[in-house]
Amino acid sequence: MSESKIVDVARRAKVSVATVSRVLNRSEQVSEKTKQRVLKAIAEMNYTPNAMAKNLRSKRTMTLGIVVSDIEVSYYAEIIKGVENMANSLDYKIIICDAQNKQERELEYVSLLQNRTVDGMIFVTPYMTSKELIAVAEEGYSIAVIGRYIEHESIPCAFTDNVKIAKDVVNHLLEQGHERIAFLSGYADAIDSYERLEGYMKALRDAGLPFIPDLIDNGDFNESGGFRSFLRLREKNDAFTAVFAANDEMALGVYKACRELSIQIPSELAVVGVDNIRLTKYVTPKLSTVEQPKYTMGALLTEKLIDQMNHNEFSDRRVFKVDSKLLVRESSSYAIERSSNQGEANTS
């Protein structure tokens, strides 16, 4: 039986591939009862690891890969910084991989794991399906995911509650008196888009307001996409008084469109984004946004992944669900706009 069938041994013994690997490598972290169950499955299936592949996998490069959807999007900068700083503190280097918003590029980067260019890989809001990510982990490769929850015991995850983020934004706009709120989603296949749209719809439903499809458009999570998306929305239905953009890049595209159309923010249109990228503090008016602890997510996941790769798994959780915070600034608050002395108001 080939080494790739280690997953079959794991299924027969009802354990993870990582546990089978530990038994084969005589790790002391496996209980005697579990060890015997794995050894029994190995014997029953006549499983023999490929020695050459085993030796190849045992060589360490002390390097991690981090796969991002689009390197030009500012959201990834702080995550990468957190990953790199934590990796460097643990004597690891990182390789940054730009998937260019293509699922096939993400799958291509898996080859870096398979040929041992990197020891482990962190995927940030990946296009790859949960099934595809789990398949990589069950082949014995070390991966972690930022921006999504994956149900698998050997895949560390860090993410924020996208539904809550959207509900917080929409509720804030409703409190400001807006009832017709446009929503700019991101990539069509992005989990962030689905979950933030879900939160948007739930907030409207809770407020007894109808969902209007003409108030939804796809801005591809970038500034030019946000610009084009806003113009399309205006052509379909120009009665909305507020825009919730699923990230700050698209919100900045809305700003550009408003300048060209002479629309005043926030007196004629309120705008809120997500991510709290650096530029949001310097545009006029300052952009209301949702802060996510991007650096922290990157650092936490890197520490956990490296610890797990070295079989020093600490006892705290594999899943890190971190808090977000709505930062109310001038672009969505008339009160803040009128008061030059009032600072940034935070609501979590």
Secondary structure by P-SEA (a helix, b strand, c coil): ccccaaaaaaaaacccaaaaaaaaaccccccaaaaaaaaaaaaaacccccaaaaaaaaccccbbbbbbcccccccaaaaaaaaaaaaaaacbbbbbbbccccaaaaaaaccccccccccbbbbccccccaaaaaaaaaacccccccccccccccbbbbbccaaaaaaaaaaaaaaacccbbbbbbcccccaaaaaaaaaaaaaaaaacbbbbccccccccccaaaaaaaaaaaaaacccccbbbbccaaaaaaaaaaaaaacccccccbbbbbccccccccccccbbbbbbcaaaaaaaaaaaaaaaaaaccccccccccbbbbbbbbcccccaaaaacccccccccc
